[in-house]
Amino acid sequence: MLLATSISQEITLLPADNERLSNVCGQLDVHLRQIEQRLQVEIANRSNRFRVSGVDAAVKAACAVVQKLFEIAEKEEITPEQVHLSLQDASIDLLLQGSAAHVQQPVTIKTKRGVIKGRGQNQQDYLRKILSHDINFGVGPAGTGKTYLAVACAVEALQNETVRRIILVRPAVEAGEKLGFLPGDLAQKVDPYLRPLYDALYDMLGFERVEKMLEKNVIEVAPLAFMRGRTLNDSFIILDEAQNTTTEQIKMFLTRVGFGSTAVITGDVTQIDLPSEKMSGLKHVLKVLKDVEGISFTFFGVRDVVRHPLVQRIVAAYDQYEQQFPT
């Protein structure tokens, strides 16, 4: 039932191409129902004319998303995932708060494989901070793009020759499984822990190029335990899964950053795999460094998840459960 304060707005999508309109609406209007559920609006359509009813800001957001999907539908098949990502791109939360006028121009990252941009305002802010700060923290649940966007910034910095190498660091802590003895050299032993970083690099640079860069040490893989005593100049350093560092390890890592370097530390404080008696270095450092000038912090939430829409609901359900039944 709509509230008394609701409004209606009509939009007409041109040209009136039935195939394109069917692509936008989805089978049995599943895409329109998806927008309705997310924004709490009602959408009615006849041919290429759409009437959207609901709260003012939500109606404007829904109209913008439908128009955007119509543009995409000219060249692409619209899927529920595409609808979900278009809702993210539209900075829905800002529109619903009536703050759309303050949305800044989107930041884009150029790689050999194409242009990457942040989805939603939080990812955009994250990119801006990485480009303007030497040490950056990205904290939030899985699927919020914090690692992928960090790798994109690293690749762009390397291509623009603002850094000489990319260093990928991760604590080798098992997520509940016992991996046993791992054969091979240092990089091969750490490979299973760095797979998300490798996947992002392969996506942006291609498999062969990444392998050549690894051979030349332009991309370096380093377990956190092997960082002690080094000073890292002219490098883009990514510490992933930082929630599994100890307080001593993360302090050691942060003091490795040298001149001309950028560091991005990512992690999810709800996914700590350390023994229960160990304090997470990420949780600790967020308190210690919160007021230090020159360090940026970006905190992602459920709304920033850009994977399957169910992932958002799973993260939200866990958050709600942990608030009700804290350990």
Salt bridges, closest charged atoms under 4 A:
GLU10 OE2 - ARG51 NH2 2.47
ASP29 OD2 - ARG33 NH1 3.82
GLU36 OE1 - ARG33 NE 2.55
ASP56 OD2 - LYS60 NZ 3.58
GLU74 OE1 - ARG20 NH2 3.99
ASP89 OD2 - ARG119 NH1 2.92
ASP93 OD1 - ARG303 NE 3.62
ASP125 OD1 - ARG128 NH1 3.28
GLU220 OE1 - ARG165 NH1 3.34
GLU220 OE2 - ARG230 NH1 2.69
ASP234 OD2 - ARG164 NE 3.66
ASP240 OD2 - ARG170 NE 3.93
GLU241 OE2 - ARG170 NH2 2.79
ASP291 OD2 - LYS290 NZ 3.15
